[in-house]
């Protein structure tokens, strides 16, 4: 996992000139999934974009299911089953593994 994660970080660093942490990668996935780029996002919208990304990547294991887009065109996800993590480190590993899967499935890089 670590090699694939570093590869994702390095490829993003090449494009944005800054090595991203997990939240930055999730933010970019959220923007991609929203399908709309705007000059600025509010703090609340940035949080929503990260949530969209988490839901999308964890949907691969059936944790979330896409419901519909709201009136603004933002995706709404439903939690389908409890996420089995015990602590921040375990949660980070779970999400990173799913982010790697996202990049592989979407043929990014």
ABEGO torsion letter per residue (X at the ends): XAAAAAAAAAAAAAAAGBBBBAAAAAAAAAAAAAGBBBABBBAAAAAAAAAAAAAAAAAAAGABBBABBBAAGBBBBBBABBBBBBEAAAAAAAAAAAAAAAAAAAGBX
